[in-house]
């Protein structure tokens, strides 16, 4: 998706973590870049997974609990 972006060694950790989190979690908090890639590939539509980028977005999701 971002061919000009330099790959960071920690990107592998993000990819591995998200590959587990997306299919099994209802809410995933990640970086904006990863959220954009997930939505672009429609991976968030495979399950009703909400992909958020800030803790502020997380508060309303947890409030009903």
BATORTOR-472629 format. One record per residue (C-alpha): chain; residue number from 1; x, y, z. Coordinates in Angstrom, 3 decimals. Layout:
BEGIN
SITE  chain    n      east     north        up
SITE      A  NUM         X         Y         Z
...
// end
This chain:
BEGIN
SITE  chain    n      east     north        up
SITE      A    1     0.000     0.000     0.000
SITE      A    2     2.800     2.426     0.894
SITE      A    3     5.631     1.409    -1.383
SITE      A    4     7.778     4.452    -0.580
SITE      A    5     7.622     3.949     3.183
SITE      A    6    10.687     2.474     4.825
SITE      A    7     9.845    -0.777     6.603
SITE      A    8    10.542    -0.638    10.311
SITE      A    9    11.686    -3.878    12.002
SITE      A   10     8.848    -3.503    14.532
SITE      A   11     6.292    -3.641    11.707
SITE      A   12     6.541    -7.423    11.841
SITE      A   13     5.417    -7.335    15.486
SITE      A   14     2.437    -5.183    14.508
SITE      A   15     1.486    -7.496    11.647
SITE      A   16     1.715   -10.601    13.819
SITE      A   17    -0.297    -9.022    16.640
SITE      A   18    -2.984    -7.693    14.323
SITE      A   19    -3.272   -11.027    12.525
SITE      A   20    -4.344   -12.545    15.842
SITE      A   21    -6.360    -9.599    17.165
SITE      A   22    -8.536    -8.888    14.121
SITE      A   23   -10.248   -12.272    13.888
SITE      A   24   -10.710   -12.726    17.646
SITE      A   25   -11.269    -9.274    19.185
SITE      A   26   -14.282    -7.008    19.113
SITE      A   27   -12.124    -3.872    19.440
SITE      A   28    -8.549    -3.301    18.257
SITE      A   29    -6.491    -0.199    19.064
SITE      A   30    -3.656     0.422    16.601
SITE      A   31    -1.726     3.094    14.718
SITE      A   32    -3.452     5.216    12.070
SITE      A   33    -1.384     3.647     9.281
SITE      A   34    -2.454     0.123    10.236
SITE      A   35    -6.091     1.192    10.649
SITE      A   36    -6.063     2.647     7.131
SITE      A   37    -4.563    -0.573     5.733
SITE      A   38    -7.109    -2.723     7.583
SITE      A   39   -10.044    -0.664     6.324
SITE      A   40    -8.626    -0.490     2.773
SITE      A   41    -8.377    -4.296     2.685
SITE      A   42   -11.823    -4.588     4.370
SITE      A   43   -10.393    -6.841     7.051
SITE      A   44   -12.574    -5.113     9.635
SITE      A   45   -15.644    -6.398     7.771
SITE      A   46   -14.773   -10.081     8.158
SITE      A   47   -16.094    -9.819    11.701
SITE      A   48   -17.698    -6.900    13.491
SITE      A   49   -14.289    -5.679    14.655
SITE      A   50   -13.982    -1.997    15.550
SITE      A   51   -10.538    -0.617    14.689
SITE      A   52    -9.623     2.456    16.726
SITE      A   53    -6.528     4.673    16.832
SITE      A   54    -6.804     6.612    20.108
SITE      A   55    -7.652     5.860    23.706
SITE      A   56   -10.301     8.587    23.474
SITE      A   57   -12.186     6.484    20.936
SITE      A   58   -11.979     3.522    23.273
SITE      A   59   -13.727     5.186    26.239
SITE      A   60   -17.243     5.287    24.672
SITE      A   61   -16.902     1.647    23.612
SITE      A   62   -16.098     0.574    27.175
SITE      A   63   -18.638     2.887    28.859
SITE      A   64   -21.643     0.532    28.491
SITE      A   65   -19.756    -2.154    30.409
// end
